[in-house]
Amino acid sequence: MKQLQVGDYVTRDGTDVHLVTYLTDDGTFGDFKCIREPSEKWTDVGDTESNISRRYTFLSYTDDFV
């Protein structure tokens, strides 16, 4: 699995897109800014969530959502 980096785009449920804006040195915890709302609307565009990194999956293609 890819080690997340600041600047990566990630998803939690496959319908949302978040931008990694901060990570701890070991990459286990970070801040994730919502770029596209999830279908369940648990966050809004522009909101930043602090969370454990393993809840997110790296998105390899950005053209579809940025």
PDBQT receptor file of N, H, CA, C and O in Angstrom, charges set to zero:
ATOM      1  N   MET A   1       0.841  -1.185   0.000  1.00  0.00    +0.000 N 
ATOM      2  CA  MET A   1       0.000   0.000   0.000  1.00  0.00    +0.000 C 
ATOM      3  C   MET A   1       0.887   1.250   0.000  1.00  0.00    +0.000 C 
ATOM      4  O   MET A   1       1.908   1.290   0.687  1.00  0.00    +0.000 OA
ATOM      5  N   LYS A   2       0.495   2.263  -0.769  1.00  0.00    +0.000 N 
ATOM      6  H   LYS A   2      -0.334   2.231  -1.327  1.00  0.00    +0.000 HD
ATOM      7  CA  LYS A   2       1.271   3.499  -0.890  1.00  0.00    +0.000 C 
ATOM      8  C   LYS A   2       1.250   4.287   0.415  1.00  0.00    +0.000 C 
ATOM      9  O   LYS A   2       0.198   4.448   1.033  1.00  0.00    +0.000 OA
ATOM     10  N   GLN A   3       2.406   4.771   0.826  1.00  0.00    +0.000 N 
ATOM     11  H   GLN A   3       3.260   4.639   0.323  1.00  0.00    +0.000 HD
ATOM     12  CA  GLN A   3       2.508   5.676   1.965  1.00  0.00    +0.000 C 
ATOM     13  C   GLN A   3       1.971   7.031   1.521  1.00  0.00    +0.000 C 
ATOM     14  O   GLN A   3       2.481   7.608   0.560  1.00  0.00    +0.000 OA
ATOM     15  N   LEU A   4       0.958   7.546   2.196  1.00  0.00    +0.000 N 
ATOM     16  H   LEU A   4       0.544   7.078   2.977  1.00  0.00    +0.000 HD
ATOM     17  CA  LEU A   4       0.382   8.835   1.824  1.00  0.00    +0.000 C 
ATOM     18  C   LEU A   4       1.383   9.961   2.041  1.00  0.00    +0.000 C 
ATOM     19  O   LEU A   4       2.248   9.893   2.915  1.00  0.00    +0.000 OA
ATOM     20  N   GLN A   5       1.242  11.000   1.220  1.00  0.00    +0.000 N 
ATOM     21  H   GLN A   5       0.540  11.055   0.510  1.00  0.00    +0.000 HD
ATOM     22  CA  GLN A   5       2.080  12.185   1.317  1.00  0.00    +0.000 C 
ATOM     23  C   GLN A   5       1.194  13.420   1.241  1.00  0.00    +0.000 C 
ATOM     24  O   GLN A   5       0.107  13.382   0.665  1.00  0.00    +0.000 OA
ATOM     25  N   VAL A   6       1.670  14.518   1.830  1.00  0.00    +0.000 N 
ATOM     26  H   VAL A   6       2.553  14.549   2.298  1.00  0.00    +0.000 HD
ATOM     27  CA  VAL A   6       0.965  15.790   1.708  1.00  0.00    +0.000 C 
ATOM     28  C   VAL A   6       0.831  16.110   0.219  1.00  0.00    +0.000 C 
ATOM     29  O   VAL A   6       1.798  16.005  -0.537  1.00  0.00    +0.000 OA
ATOM     30  N   GLY A   7      -0.377  16.503  -0.195  1.00  0.00    +0.000 N 
ATOM     31  H   GLY A   7      -1.162  16.588   0.419  1.00  0.00    +0.000 HD
ATOM     32  CA  GLY A   7      -0.646  16.798  -1.596  1.00  0.00    +0.000 C 
ATOM     33  C   GLY A   7      -1.363  15.673  -2.324  1.00  0.00    +0.000 C 
ATOM     34  O   GLY A   7      -1.872  15.880  -3.426  1.00  0.00    +0.000 OA
ATOM     35  N   ASP A   8      -1.414  14.484  -1.727  1.00  0.00    +0.000 N 
ATOM     36  H   ASP A   8      -1.001  14.316  -0.832  1.00  0.00    +0.000 HD
ATOM     37  CA  ASP A   8      -2.130  13.353  -2.336  1.00  0.00    +0.000 C 
ATOM     38  C   ASP A   8      -3.637  13.560  -2.220  1.00  0.00    +0.000 C 
ATOM     39  O   ASP A   8      -4.127  14.217  -1.302  1.00  0.00    +0.000 OA
ATOM     40  N   TYR A   9      -4.357  12.979  -3.179  1.00  0.00    +0.000 N 
ATOM     41  H   TYR A   9      -3.960  12.445  -3.925  1.00  0.00    +0.000 HD
ATOM     42  CA  TYR A   9      -5.813  12.930  -3.129  1.00  0.00    +0.000 C 
ATOM     43  C   TYR A   9      -6.215  11.539  -2.671  1.00  0.00    +0.000 C 
ATOM     44  O   TYR A   9      -5.686  10.533  -3.143  1.00  0.00    +0.000 OA
ATOM     45  N   VAL A  10      -7.172  11.501  -1.731  1.00  0.00    +0.000 N 
ATOM     46  H   VAL A  10      -7.602  12.318  -1.347  1.00  0.00    +0.000 HD
ATOM     47  CA  VAL A  10      -7.580  10.245  -1.117  1.00  0.00    +0.000 C 
ATOM     48  C   VAL A  10      -9.099  10.190  -1.007  1.00  0.00    +0.000 C 
ATOM     49  O   VAL A  10      -9.785  11.194  -1.202  1.00  0.00    +0.000 OA
ATOM     50  N   THR A  11      -9.615   9.003  -0.693  1.00  0.00    +0.000 N 
ATOM     51  H   THR A  11      -9.058   8.188  -0.535  1.00  0.00    +0.000 HD
ATOM     52  CA  THR A  11     -11.045   8.817  -0.478  1.00  0.00    +0.000 C 
ATOM     53  C   THR A  11     -11.265   7.930   0.737  1.00  0.00    +0.000 C 
ATOM     54  O   THR A  11     -10.416   7.110   1.083  1.00  0.00    +0.000 OA
ATOM     55  N   ARG A  12     -12.413   8.104   1.379  1.00  0.00    +0.000 N 
ATOM     56  H   ARG A  12     -13.103   8.771   1.097  1.00  0.00    +0.000 HD
ATOM     57  CA  ARG A  12     -12.780   7.212   2.474  1.00  0.00    +0.000 C 
ATOM     58  C   ARG A  12     -13.812   6.188   2.035  1.00  0.00    +0.000 C 
ATOM     59  O   ARG A  12     -13.740   5.025   2.432  1.00  0.00    +0.000 OA
ATOM     60  N   ASP A  13     -14.777   6.611   1.215  1.00  0.00    +0.000 N 
ATOM     61  H   ASP A  13     -14.836   7.556   0.892  1.00  0.00    +0.000 HD
ATOM     62  CA  ASP A  13     -15.842   5.666   0.838  1.00  0.00    +0.000 C 
ATOM     63  C   ASP A  13     -15.984   5.480  -0.663  1.00  0.00    +0.000 C 
ATOM     64  O   ASP A  13     -16.893   4.783  -1.114  1.00  0.00    +0.000 OA
ATOM     65  N   GLY A  14     -15.098   6.092  -1.445  1.00  0.00    +0.000 N 
ATOM     66  H   GLY A  14     -14.360   6.658  -1.079  1.00  0.00    +0.000 HD
ATOM     67  CA  GLY A  14     -15.147   5.951  -2.891  1.00  0.00    +0.000 C 
ATOM     68  C   GLY A  14     -15.985   7.005  -3.594  1.00  0.00    +0.000 C 
ATOM     69  O   GLY A  14     -15.904   7.143  -4.814  1.00  0.00    +0.000 OA
ATOM     70  N   THR A  15     -16.791   7.753  -2.842  1.00  0.00    +0.000 N 
ATOM     71  H   THR A  15     -16.857   7.641  -1.851  1.00  0.00    +0.000 HD
ATOM     72  CA  THR A  15     -17.593   8.816  -3.450  1.00  0.00    +0.000 C 
ATOM     73  C   THR A  15     -17.034  10.193  -3.117  1.00  0.00    +0.000 C 
ATOM     74  O   THR A  15     -17.383  11.176  -3.771  1.00  0.00    +0.000 OA
ATOM     75  N   ASP A  16     -16.188  10.276  -2.128  1.00  0.00    +0.000 N 
ATOM     76  H   ASP A  16     -15.904   9.478  -1.596  1.00  0.00    +0.000 HD
ATOM     77  CA  ASP A  16     -15.611  11.535  -1.669  1.00  0.00    +0.000 C 
ATOM     78  C   ASP A  16     -14.188  11.678  -2.187  1.00  0.00    +0.000 C 
ATOM     79  O   ASP A  16     -13.571  10.704  -2.617  1.00  0.00    +0.000 OA
ATOM     80  N   VAL A  17     -13.675  12.906  -2.140  1.00  0.00    +0.000 N 
ATOM     81  H   VAL A  17     -14.177  13.697  -1.790  1.00  0.00    +0.000 HD
ATOM     82  CA  VAL A  17     -12.271  13.171  -2.435  1.00  0.00    +0.000 C 
ATOM     83  C   VAL A  17     -11.760  14.148  -1.384  1.00  0.00    +0.000 C 
ATOM     84  O   VAL A  17     -12.379  15.178  -1.120  1.00  0.00    +0.000 OA
ATOM     85  N   HIS A  18     -10.631  13.809  -0.795  1.00  0.00    +0.000 N 
ATOM     86  H   HIS A  18     -10.128  12.971  -1.010  1.00  0.00    +0.000 HD
ATOM     87  CA  HIS A  18      -9.970  14.670   0.187  1.00  0.00    +0.000 C 
ATOM     88  C   HIS A  18      -8.535  14.911  -0.243  1.00  0.00    +0.000 C 
ATOM     89  O   HIS A  18      -7.913  14.065  -0.885  1.00  0.00    +0.000 OA
ATOM     90  N   LEU A  19      -8.016  16.084   0.120  1.00  0.00    +0.000 N 
ATOM     91  H   LEU A  19      -8.521  16.772   0.641  1.00  0.00    +0.000 HD
ATOM     92  CA  LEU A  19      -6.625  16.445  -0.119  1.00  0.00    +0.000 C 
ATOM     93  C   LEU A  19      -5.873  16.305   1.202  1.00  0.00    +0.000 C 
ATOM     94  O   LEU A  19      -6.303  16.841   2.223  1.00  0.00    +0.000 OA
ATOM     95  N   VAL A  20      -4.758  15.590   1.182  1.00  0.00    +0.000 N 
ATOM     96  H   VAL A  20      -4.409  15.154   0.352  1.00  0.00    +0.000 HD
ATOM     97  CA  VAL A  20      -3.928  15.462   2.380  1.00  0.00    +0.000 C 
ATOM     98  C   VAL A  20      -3.182  16.779   2.565  1.00  0.00    +0.000 C 
ATOM     99  O   VAL A  20      -2.390  17.173   1.708  1.00  0.00    +0.000 OA
ATOM    100  N   THR A  21      -3.436  17.467   3.694  1.00  0.00    +0.000 N 
ATOM    101  H   THR A  21      -4.079  17.148   4.390  1.00  0.00    +0.000 HD
ATOM    102  CA  THR A  21      -2.799  18.768   3.927  1.00  0.00    +0.000 C 
ATOM    103  C   THR A  21      -1.739  18.728   5.022  1.00  0.00    +0.000 C 
ATOM    104  O   THR A  21      -0.932  19.650   5.141  1.00  0.00    +0.000 OA
ATOM    105  N   TYR A  22      -1.738  17.659   5.824  1.00  0.00    +0.000 N 
ATOM    106  H   TYR A  22      -2.393  16.910   5.727  1.00  0.00    +0.000 HD
ATOM    107  CA  TYR A  22      -0.746  17.515   6.897  1.00  0.00    +0.000 C 
ATOM    108  C   TYR A  22      -0.658  16.040   7.250  1.00  0.00    +0.000 C 
ATOM    109  O   TYR A  22      -1.665  15.332   7.242  1.00  0.00    +0.000 OA
ATOM    110  N   LEU A  23       0.544  15.578   7.560  1.00  0.00    +0.000 N 
ATOM    111  H   LEU A  23       1.363  16.152   7.566  1.00  0.00    +0.000 HD
ATOM    112  CA  LEU A  23       0.767  14.232   8.077  1.00  0.00    +0.000 C 
ATOM    113  C   LEU A  23       1.826  14.279   9.172  1.00  0.00    +0.000 C 
ATOM    114  O   LEU A  23       2.774  15.061   9.098  1.00  0.00    +0.000 OA
ATOM    115  N   THR A  24       1.659  13.449  10.174  1.00  0.00    +0.000 N 
ATOM    116  H   THR A  24       0.889  12.814  10.234  1.00  0.00    +0.000 HD
ATOM    117  CA  THR A  24       2.709  13.308  11.180  1.00  0.00    +0.000 C 
ATOM    118  C   THR A  24       3.938  12.691  10.512  1.00  0.00    +0.000 C 
ATOM    119  O   THR A  24       3.844  12.146   9.412  1.00  0.00    +0.000 OA
ATOM    120  N   ASP A  25       5.079  12.777  11.175  1.00  0.00    +0.000 N 
ATOM    121  H   ASP A  25       5.155  13.219  12.068  1.00  0.00    +0.000 HD
ATOM    122  CA  ASP A  25       6.325  12.257  10.598  1.00  0.00    +0.000 C 
ATOM    123  C   ASP A  25       6.219  10.786  10.202  1.00  0.00    +0.000 C 
ATOM    124  O   ASP A  25       6.803  10.369   9.201  1.00  0.00    +0.000 OA
ATOM    125  N   ASP A  26       5.481  10.003  10.977  1.00  0.00    +0.000 N 
ATOM    126  H   ASP A  26       5.006  10.342  11.789  1.00  0.00    +0.000 HD
ATOM    127  CA  ASP A  26       5.347   8.578  10.655  1.00  0.00    +0.000 C 
ATOM    128  C   ASP A  26       4.172   8.289   9.718  1.00  0.00    +0.000 C 
ATOM    129  O   ASP A  26       3.968   7.142   9.321  1.00  0.00    +0.000 OA
ATOM    130  N   GLY A  27       3.401   9.317   9.364  1.00  0.00    +0.000 N 
ATOM    131  H   GLY A  27       3.567  10.249   9.687  1.00  0.00    +0.000 HD
ATOM    132  CA  GLY A  27       2.316   9.172   8.406  1.00  0.00    +0.000 C 
ATOM    133  C   GLY A  27       1.062   8.493   8.915  1.00  0.00    +0.000 C 
ATOM    134  O   GLY A  27       0.179   8.162   8.123  1.00  0.00    +0.000 OA
ATOM    135  N   THR A  28       0.960   8.277  10.214  1.00  0.00    +0.000 N 
ATOM    136  H   THR A  28       1.677   8.546  10.857  1.00  0.00    +0.000 HD
ATOM    137  CA  THR A  28      -0.197   7.547  10.744  1.00  0.00    +0.000 C 
ATOM    138  C   THR A  28      -1.408   8.428  11.025  1.00  0.00    +0.000 C 
ATOM    139  O   THR A  28      -2.515   7.917  11.196  1.00  0.00    +0.000 OA
ATOM    140  N   PHE A  29      -1.219   9.724  11.074  1.00  0.00    +0.000 N 
ATOM    141  H   PHE A  29      -0.320  10.140  10.935  1.00  0.00    +0.000 HD
ATOM    142  CA  PHE A  29      -2.293  10.653  11.413  1.00  0.00    +0.000 C 
ATOM    143  C   PHE A  29      -2.116  11.905  10.573  1.00  0.00    +0.000 C 
ATOM    144  O   PHE A  29      -0.993  12.298  10.258  1.00  0.00    +0.000 OA
ATOM    145  N   GLY A  30      -3.236  12.536  10.208  1.00  0.00    +0.000 N 
ATOM    146  H   GLY A  30      -4.149  12.217  10.464  1.00  0.00    +0.000 HD
ATOM    147  CA  GLY A  30      -3.107  13.745   9.397  1.00  0.00    +0.000 C 
ATOM    148  C   GLY A  30      -4.372  14.558   9.306  1.00  0.00    +0.000 C 
ATOM    149  O   GLY A  30      -5.377  14.259   9.950  1.00  0.00    +0.000 OA
ATOM    150  N   ASP A  31      -4.305  15.598   8.490  1.00  0.00    +0.000 N 
ATOM    151  H   ASP A  31      -3.488  15.842   7.967  1.00  0.00    +0.000 HD
ATOM    152  CA  ASP A  31      -5.448  16.456   8.197  1.00  0.00    +0.000 C 
ATOM    153  C   ASP A  31      -5.833  16.248   6.741  1.00  0.00    +0.000 C 
ATOM    154  O   ASP A  31      -4.972  16.164   5.865  1.00  0.00    +0.000 OA
ATOM    155  N   PHE A  32      -7.144  16.166   6.491  1.00  0.00    +0.000 N 
ATOM    156  H   PHE A  32      -7.843  16.235   7.203  1.00  0.00    +0.000 HD
ATOM    157  CA  PHE A  32      -7.677  15.841   5.182  1.00  0.00    +0.000 C 
ATOM    158  C   PHE A  32      -8.778  16.828   4.839  1.00  0.00    +0.000 C 
ATOM    159  O   PHE A  32      -9.801  16.885   5.520  1.00  0.00    +0.000 OA
ATOM    160  N   LYS A  33      -8.569  17.611   3.778  1.00  0.00    +0.000 N 
ATOM    161  H   LYS A  33      -7.738  17.565   3.224  1.00  0.00    +0.000 HD
ATOM    162  CA  LYS A  33      -9.522  18.650   3.369  1.00  0.00    +0.000 C 
ATOM    163  C   LYS A  33     -10.466  18.098   2.305  1.00  0.00    +0.000 C 
ATOM    164  O   LYS A  33     -10.020  17.537   1.304  1.00  0.00    +0.000 OA
ATOM    165  N   CYS A  34     -11.764  18.256   2.523  1.00  0.00    +0.000 N 
ATOM    166  H   CYS A  34     -12.126  18.711   3.336  1.00  0.00    +0.000 HD
ATOM    167  CA  CYS A  34     -12.771  17.747   1.605  1.00  0.00    +0.000 C 
ATOM    168  C   CYS A  34     -12.778  18.564   0.312  1.00  0.00    +0.000 C 
ATOM    169  O   CYS A  34     -12.922  19.787   0.340  1.00  0.00    +0.000 OA
ATOM    170  N   ILE A  35     -12.621  17.872  -0.823  1.00  0.00    +0.000 N 
ATOM    171  H   ILE A  35     -12.504  16.880  -0.846  1.00  0.00    +0.000 HD
ATOM    172  CA  ILE A  35     -12.644  18.478  -2.152  1.00  0.00    +0.000 C 
ATOM    173  C   ILE A  35     -13.965  18.147  -2.846  1.00  0.00    +0.000 C 
ATOM    174  O   ILE A  35     -14.511  18.971  -3.579  1.00  0.00    +0.000 OA
ATOM    175  N   ARG A  36     -14.472  16.940  -2.610  1.00  0.00    +0.000 N 
ATOM    176  H   ARG A  36     -14.028  16.270  -2.014  1.00  0.00    +0.000 HD
ATOM    177  CA  ARG A  36     -15.769  16.515  -3.138  1.00  0.00    +0.000 C 
ATOM    178  C   ARG A  36     -16.526  15.790  -2.027  1.00  0.00    +0.000 C 
ATOM    179  O   ARG A  36     -16.007  14.856  -1.416  1.00  0.00    +0.000 OA
ATOM    180  N   GLU A  37     -17.766  16.236  -1.772  1.00  0.00    +0.000 N 
ATOM    181  H   GLU A  37     -18.188  16.995  -2.268  1.00  0.00    +0.000 HD
ATOM    182  CA  GLU A  37     -18.576  15.657  -0.695  1.00  0.00    +0.000 C 
ATOM    183  C   GLU A  37     -18.853  14.181  -0.941  1.00  0.00    +0.000 C 
ATOM    184  O   GLU A  37     -19.030  13.759  -2.084  1.00  0.00    +0.000 OA
ATOM    185  N   PRO A  38     -18.891  13.399   0.132  1.00  0.00    +0.000 N 
ATOM    186  CA  PRO A  38     -19.293  12.003   0.003  1.00  0.00    +0.000 C 
ATOM    187  C   PRO A  38     -20.804  11.899  -0.198  1.00  0.00    +0.000 C 
ATOM    188  O   PRO A  38     -21.541  12.825   0.139  1.00  0.00    +0.000 OA
ATOM    189  N   SER A  39     -21.256  10.793  -0.737  1.00  0.00    +0.000 N 
ATOM    190  H   SER A  39     -20.657  10.041  -1.011  1.00  0.00    +0.000 HD
ATOM    191  CA  SER A  39     -22.690  10.608  -0.994  1.00  0.00    +0.000 C 
ATOM    192  C   SER A  39     -23.511  10.628   0.295  1.00  0.00    +0.000 C 
ATOM    193  O   SER A  39     -24.677  11.023   0.275  1.00  0.00    +0.000 OA
ATOM    194  N   GLU A  40     -22.929  10.214   1.394  1.00  0.00    +0.000 N 
ATOM    195  H   GLU A  40     -21.982   9.893   1.410  1.00  0.00    +0.000 HD
ATOM    196  CA  GLU A  40     -23.631  10.203   2.684  1.00  0.00    +0.000 C 
ATOM    197  C   GLU A  40     -23.580  11.555   3.394  1.00  0.00    +0.000 C 
ATOM    198  O   GLU A  40     -24.181  11.707   4.458  1.00  0.00    +0.000 OA
ATOM    199  N   LYS A  41     -22.883  12.529   2.836  1.00  0.00    +0.000 N 
ATOM    200  H   LYS A  41     -22.395  12.405   1.972  1.00  0.00    +0.000 HD
ATOM    201  CA  LYS A  41     -22.816  13.914   3.349  1.00  0.00    +0.000 C 
ATOM    202  C   LYS A  41     -22.333  14.009   4.801  1.00  0.00    +0.000 C 
ATOM    203  O   LYS A  41     -22.886  14.786   5.580  1.00  0.00    +0.000 OA
ATOM    204  N   TRP A  42     -21.315  13.235   5.172  1.00  0.00    +0.000 N 
ATOM    205  H   TRP A  42     -20.866  12.604   4.539  1.00  0.00    +0.000 HD
ATOM    206  CA  TRP A  42     -20.783  13.333   6.527  1.00  0.00    +0.000 C 
ATOM    207  C   TRP A  42     -19.786  14.475   6.667  1.00  0.00    +0.000 C 
ATOM    208  O   TRP A  42     -19.312  14.757   7.768  1.00  0.00    +0.000 OA
ATOM    209  N   THR A  43     -19.463  15.141   5.544  1.00  0.00    +0.000 N 
ATOM    210  H   THR A  43     -19.848  14.912   4.650  1.00  0.00    +0.000 HD
ATOM    211  CA  THR A  43     -18.604  16.324   5.567  1.00  0.00    +0.000 C 
ATOM    212  C   THR A  43     -18.958  17.194   4.363  1.00  0.00    +0.000 C 
ATOM    213  O   THR A  43     -19.596  16.727   3.419  1.00  0.00    +0.000 OA
ATOM    214  N   ASP A  44     -18.548  18.442   4.400  1.00  0.00    +0.000 N 
ATOM    215  H   ASP A  44     -18.029  18.821   5.167  1.00  0.00    +0.000 HD
ATOM    216  CA  ASP A  44     -18.833  19.384   3.322  1.00  0.00    +0.000 C 
ATOM    217  C   ASP A  44     -17.540  19.809   2.631  1.00  0.00    +0.000 C 
ATOM    218  O   ASP A  44     -16.465  19.734   3.227  1.00  0.00    +0.000 OA
ATOM    219  N   VAL A  45     -17.638  20.251   1.391  1.00  0.00    +0.000 N 
ATOM    220  H   VAL A  45     -18.511  20.312   0.907  1.00  0.00    +0.000 HD
ATOM    221  CA  VAL A  45     -16.481  20.772   0.664  1.00  0.00    +0.000 C 
ATOM    222  C   VAL A  45     -15.873  21.919   1.471  1.00  0.00    +0.000 C 
ATOM    223  O   VAL A  45     -16.577  22.818   1.931  1.00  0.00    +0.000 OA
ATOM    224  N   GLY A  46     -14.564  21.868   1.629  1.00  0.00    +0.000 N 
ATOM    225  H   GLY A  46     -13.991  21.138   1.254  1.00  0.00    +0.000 HD
ATOM    226  CA  GLY A  46     -13.843  22.891   2.380  1.00  0.00    +0.000 C 
ATOM    227  C   GLY A  46     -13.555  22.510   3.818  1.00  0.00    +0.000 C 
ATOM    228  O   GLY A  46     -12.649  23.072   4.434  1.00  0.00    +0.000 OA
ATOM    229  N   ASP A  47     -14.316  21.556   4.372  1.00  0.00    +0.000 N 
ATOM    230  H   ASP A  47     -15.052  21.100   3.871  1.00  0.00    +0.000 HD
ATOM    231  CA  ASP A  47     -14.063  21.104   5.742  1.00  0.00    +0.000 C 
ATOM    232  C   ASP A  47     -12.758  20.328   5.809  1.00  0.00    +0.000 C 
ATOM    233  O   ASP A  47     -12.408  19.606   4.876  1.00  0.00    +0.000 OA
ATOM    234  N   THR A  48     -12.040  20.481   6.918  1.00  0.00    +0.000 N 
ATOM    235  H   THR A  48     -12.325  21.068   7.676  1.00  0.00    +0.000 HD
ATOM    236  CA  THR A  48     -10.826  19.711   7.163  1.00  0.00    +0.000 C 
ATOM    237  C   THR A  48     -11.063  18.805   8.352  1.00  0.00    +0.000 C 
ATOM    238  O   THR A  48     -11.551  19.232   9.399  1.00  0.00    +0.000 OA
ATOM    239  N   GLU A  49     -10.703  17.533   8.167  1.00  0.00    +0.000 N 
ATOM    240  H   GLU A  49     -10.306  17.186   7.316  1.00  0.00    +0.000 HD
ATOM    241  CA  GLU A  49     -10.882  16.521   9.205  1.00  0.00    +0.000 C 
ATOM    242  C   GLU A  49      -9.519  16.000   9.626  1.00  0.00    +0.000 C 
ATOM    243  O   GLU A  49      -8.692  15.662   8.778  1.00  0.00    +0.000 OA
ATOM    244  N   SER A  50      -9.280  15.934  10.918  1.00  0.00    +0.000 N 
ATOM    245  H   SER A  50      -9.952  16.208  11.606  1.00  0.00    +0.000 HD
ATOM    246  CA  SER A  50      -8.086  15.281  11.443  1.00  0.00    +0.000 C 
ATOM    247  C   SER A  50      -8.457  13.832  11.727  1.00  0.00    +0.000 C 
ATOM    248  O   SER A  50      -9.456  13.558  12.391  1.00  0.00    +0.000 OA
ATOM    249  N   ASN A  51      -7.643  12.901  11.217  1.00  0.00    +0.000 N 
ATOM    250  H   ASN A  51      -6.831  13.123  10.677  1.00  0.00    +0.000 HD
ATOM    251  CA  ASN A  51      -8.020  11.505  11.307  1.00  0.00    +0.000 C 
ATOM    252  C   ASN A  51      -6.795  10.615  11.136  1.00  0.00    +0.000 C 
ATOM    253  O   ASN A  51      -5.712  11.084  10.784  1.00  0.00    +0.000 OA
ATOM    254  N   ILE A  52      -6.986   9.316  11.393  1.00  0.00    +0.000 N 
ATOM    255  H   ILE A  52      -7.865   8.935  11.680  1.00  0.00    +0.000 HD
ATOM    256  CA  ILE A  52      -5.919   8.359  11.152  1.00  0.00    +0.000 C 
ATOM    257  C   ILE A  52      -5.849   8.074   9.652  1.00  0.00    +0.000 C 
ATOM    258  O   ILE A  52      -6.879   7.962   8.987  1.00  0.00    +0.000 OA
ATOM    259  N   SER A  53      -4.664   7.960   9.138  1.00  0.00    +0.000 N 
ATOM    260  H   SER A  53      -3.827   8.050   9.678  1.00  0.00    +0.000 HD
ATOM    261  CA  SER A  53      -4.437   7.831   7.701  1.00  0.00    +0.000 C 
ATOM    262  C   SER A  53      -4.984   6.532   7.122  1.00  0.00    +0.000 C 
ATOM    263  O   SER A  53      -5.402   6.505   5.964  1.00  0.00    +0.000 OA
ATOM    264  N   ARG A  54      -4.988   5.470   7.895  1.00  0.00    +0.000 N 
ATOM    265  H   ARG A  54      -4.649   5.492   8.836  1.00  0.00    +0.000 HD
ATOM    266  CA  ARG A  54      -5.412   4.180   7.342  1.00  0.00    +0.000 C 
ATOM    267  C   ARG A  54      -6.886   4.151   6.936  1.00  0.00    +0.000 C 
ATOM    268  O   ARG A  54      -7.316   3.213   6.265  1.00  0.00    +0.000 OA
ATOM    269  N   ARG A  55      -7.661   5.151   7.326  1.00  0.00    +0.000 N 
ATOM    270  H   ARG A  55      -7.311   5.913   7.872  1.00  0.00    +0.000 HD
ATOM    271  CA  ARG A  55      -9.062   5.235   6.905  1.00  0.00    +0.000 C 
ATOM    272  C   ARG A  55      -9.215   5.716   5.468  1.00  0.00    +0.000 C 
ATOM    273  O   ARG A  55     -10.315   5.677   4.916  1.00  0.00    +0.000 OA
ATOM    274  N   TYR A  56      -8.129   6.166   4.861  1.00  0.00    +0.000 N 
ATOM    275  H   TYR A  56      -7.236   6.198   5.310  1.00  0.00    +0.000 HD
ATOM    276  CA  TYR A  56      -8.168   6.746   3.524  1.00  0.00    +0.000 C 
ATOM    277  C   TYR A  56      -7.441   5.862   2.521  1.00  0.00    +0.000 C 
ATOM    278  O   TYR A  56      -6.476   5.174   2.854  1.00  0.00    +0.000 OA
ATOM    279  N   THR A  57      -7.930   5.899   1.279  1.00  0.00    +0.000 N 
ATOM    280  H   THR A  57      -8.713   6.458   1.009  1.00  0.00    +0.000 HD
ATOM    281  CA  THR A  57      -7.318   5.168   0.179  1.00  0.00    +0.000 C 
ATOM    282  C   THR A  57      -6.808   6.179  -0.841  1.00  0.00    +0.000 C 
ATOM    283  O   THR A  57      -7.521   7.107  -1.223  1.00  0.00    +0.000 OA
ATOM    284  N   PHE A  58      -5.572   5.987  -1.273  1.00  0.00    +0.000 N 
ATOM    285  H   PHE A  58      -4.993   5.233  -0.963  1.00  0.00    +0.000 HD
ATOM    286  CA  PHE A  58      -4.944   6.861  -2.259  1.00  0.00    +0.000 C 
ATOM    287  C   PHE A  58      -5.700   6.790  -3.579  1.00  0.00    +0.000 C 
ATOM    288  O   PHE A  58      -6.084   5.708  -4.022  1.00  0.00    +0.000 OA
ATOM    289  N   LEU A  59      -5.913   7.947  -4.208  1.00  0.00    +0.000 N 
ATOM    290  H   LEU A  59      -5.601   8.827  -3.849  1.00  0.00    +0.000 HD
ATOM    291  CA  LEU A  59      -6.509   8.018  -5.541  1.00  0.00    +0.000 C 
ATOM    292  C   LEU A  59      -5.391   8.316  -6.529  1.00  0.00    +0.000 C 
ATOM    293  O   LEU A  59      -4.704   9.330  -6.403  1.00  0.00    +0.000 OA
ATOM    294  N   SER A  60      -5.205   7.447  -7.500  1.00  0.00    +0.000 N 
ATOM    295  H   SER A  60      -5.763   6.623  -7.603  1.00  0.00    +0.000 HD
ATOM    296  CA  SER A  60      -4.064   7.591  -8.400  1.00  0.00    +0.000 C 
ATOM    297  C   SER A  60      -4.317   8.528  -9.568  1.00  0.00    +0.000 C 
ATOM    298  O   SER A  60      -3.363   9.020 -10.171  1.00  0.00    +0.000 OA
ATOM    299  N   TYR A  61      -5.579   8.792  -9.908  1.00  0.00    +0.000 N 
ATOM    300  H   TYR A  61      -6.354   8.392  -9.419  1.00  0.00    +0.000 HD
ATOM    301  CA  TYR A  61      -5.871   9.664 -11.028  1.00  0.00    +0.000 C 
ATOM    302  C   TYR A  61      -6.628  10.888 -10.548  1.00  0.00    +0.000 C 
ATOM    303  O   TYR A  61      -7.669  10.756  -9.904  1.00  0.00    +0.000 OA
ATOM    304  N   THR A  62      -6.122  12.076 -10.849  1.00  0.00    +0.000 N 
ATOM    305  H   THR A  62      -5.277  12.183 -11.372  1.00  0.00    +0.000 HD
ATOM    306  CA  THR A  62      -6.747  13.297 -10.361  1.00  0.00    +0.000 C 
ATOM    307  C   THR A  62      -7.636  13.980 -11.399  1.00  0.00    +0.000 C 
ATOM    308  O   THR A  62      -8.460  14.816 -11.028  1.00  0.00    +0.000 OA
ATOM    309  N   ASP A  63      -7.502  13.660 -12.660  1.00  0.00    +0.000 N 
ATOM    310  H   ASP A  63      -6.832  12.981 -12.961  1.00  0.00    +0.000 HD
ATOM    311  CA  ASP A  63      -8.241  14.353 -13.717  1.00  0.00    +0.000 C 
ATOM    312  C   ASP A  63      -9.759  14.275 -13.550  1.00  0.00    +0.000 C 
ATOM    313  O   ASP A  63     -10.475  15.182 -13.976  1.00  0.00    +0.000 OA
ATOM    314  N   ASP A  64     -10.249  13.213 -12.940  1.00  0.00    +0.000 N 
ATOM    315  H   ASP A  64      -9.667  12.477 -12.594  1.00  0.00    +0.000 HD
ATOM    316  CA  ASP A  64     -11.691  13.018 -12.813  1.00  0.00    +0.000 C 
ATOM    317  C   ASP A  64     -12.331  13.845 -11.699  1.00  0.00    +0.000 C 
ATOM    318  O   ASP A  64     -13.554  13.984 -11.667  1.00  0.00    +0.000 OA
ATOM    319  N   PHE A  65     -11.536  14.390 -10.794  1.00  0.00    +0.000 N 
ATOM    320  H   PHE A  65     -10.543  14.277 -10.820  1.00  0.00    +0.000 HD
ATOM    321  CA  PHE A  65     -12.163  15.039  -9.647  1.00  0.00    +0.000 C 
ATOM    322  C   PHE A  65     -11.598  16.393  -9.277  1.00  0.00    +0.000 C 
ATOM    323  O   PHE A  65     -12.138  17.039  -8.379  1.00  0.00    +0.000 OA
ATOM    324  N   VAL A  66     -10.550  16.853  -9.913  1.00  0.00    +0.000 N 
ATOM    325  H   VAL A  66     -10.111  16.328 -10.642  1.00  0.00    +0.000 HD
ATOM    326  CA  VAL A  66      -9.965  18.147  -9.565  1.00  0.00    +0.000 C 
ATOM    327  C   VAL A  66     -10.300  19.164 -10.638  1.00  0.00    +0.000 C 
ATOM    328  O   VAL A  66      -9.899  20.323 -10.536  1.00  0.00    +0.000 OA
TER     329      VAL A  66
